[in-house]
Amino acid sequence: MLEHGGALNAAAVRYGRPAQEWLDLSTGINPHAYPVPALDPECWRRLPQDDDGLEAAALAYYGSRQLLAVAGSQAAIQALPELFPPGRVLLLSPSYAEHAAAWKRAGHAMHFLDAHAGNGELEAAAAGCDYVLLCQPNNPTGTRFAKERLLALAESLEKRGGALLLDEAFIDGTPDDSLAEACGRPGLVVLRSLGKFFGLAGARVGFVLADADLLSALRETLGPWTLSGPARAVARAALADHAWQAAMRLRLKNEGERLARQLRERYLGLSRGTSLFQWLPHARAAAIHEALARRGILVRRYEDPPSLRFGLPGGEEAWTRLATALEQLENSNAI
Ligand SMILES: Cc1ncc(COP(=O)(O)O)c(C=O)c1O
């Protein structure tokens, strides 16, 4: 099993501090999660119904013609590689590591492109591959590619019998960047998640947008009732709540900028990312991670390249706690 952010209990044991005393910034999950409505008790008792309005709400939200609900985009990440004939797959590095693990497990040949590769290098590297898998925007580096480039890439891969797979788990803050509306052709697959922008990671809800044949193969693989009734009810409400979405986009944009500013002001350097996290390459990443952990602040650490990912603090007290810790680090020469 790969390591992920959010392993708060393990940190609590390791540093001898109870979990409730930590400030957990180790994920990119929105700390202001969608307020879960009171649920109809029936949704716990009945088998989940395919025609309960979830798909309709999702089709409207994503602007797509067809999709499949899955138990978190992770369920699709694990199942999809088996549905493509063995081939060469290009992925960014660093990126969300579950993709590489799943394609490798399914017997595909792996190729990696530096997440900071310059213009044109994506297309050059893709020319030798059958499949290209990108997180758009990339986790953790925040790398984004222009839509026109991605559409052209999908077209050229499709002509060779390949496909472009886009993991848009972090795109909800900037929905105009999504390729969801272009899905429906064999060369393009888009994954979406309710775990990040909506902050509903525990509900395990995601969607796959793709051509009808791939969706029906995936449906067969995953079987019936992949989403629980309560998860479907919460997801349907969240996807239909346009007022909450619009207000949250603005709020997260401001908070993402505030986080980047706070890191910069503490001489940590320039970070990149999305409204939900900032990624900071830093030669002393390990020391900073350790110093923050000793103060009860958990951030995500990467070894290659040495870097840290900071999620958003959830309230003023948490912002102050992070600012104070960074100031102490600066004064103690740990940075
Ligand atoms: C880029 C990316 N994609 C997908 C996932 C999986 O999310 P979920 O299964 O909750 O939809 C994650 C989780 O961290 C992620 O970072």
The ligand as an SDF file (V2000), in Angstrom:
LIG
                    3D

 16 16  0  0  0  0  0  0  0  0999 V2000
   -4.9040   13.4050   -7.8140 C   0  0  0  0  0  0  0  0  0  0  0  0
   -5.7950   12.4630   -7.0650 C   0  0  0  0  0  0  0  0  0  0  0  0
   -6.6600   11.7280   -7.7530 N   0  0  0  0  0  0  0  0  0  0  0  0
   -7.4940   10.8770   -7.1390 C   0  0  0  0  0  0  0  0  0  0  0  0
   -7.4590   10.7080   -5.7800 C   0  0  0  0  0  0  0  0  0  0  0  0
   -8.4100    9.7250   -5.1510 C   0  0  0  0  0  0  0  0  0  0  0  0
   -9.4700   10.4280   -4.5690 O   0  0  0  0  0  0  0  0  0  0  0  0
  -10.8930    9.7830   -4.2870 P   0  0  0  0  0  0  0  0  0  0  0  0
  -10.7500    8.3050   -4.3910 O   0  0  0  0  0  0  0  0  0  0  0  0
  -11.2590   10.2240   -2.9130 O   0  0  0  0  0  0  0  0  0  0  0  0
  -11.8260   10.3280   -5.3540 O   0  0  0  0  0  0  0  0  0  0  0  0
   -6.5650   11.4530   -5.0140 C   0  0  0  0  0  0  0  0  0  0  0  0
   -6.5180   11.2850   -3.5470 C   0  0  0  0  0  0  0  0  0  0  0  0
   -5.6990   11.8200   -2.8530 O   0  0  0  0  0  0  0  0  0  0  0  0
   -5.7150   12.3690   -5.6760 C   0  0  0  0  0  0  0  0  0  0  0  0
   -4.8500   13.1220   -5.0170 O   0  0  0  0  0  0  0  0  0  0  0  0
  1  2  1  0
  2  3  1  0
  2 15  2  0
  3  4  2  0
  4  5  1  0
  5  6  1  0
  5 12  2  0
  6  7  1  0
  7  8  1  0
  8  9  2  0
  8 10  1  0
  8 11  1  0
 12 13  1  0
 12 15  1  0
 13 14  2  0
 15 16  1  0
M  END
$$$$
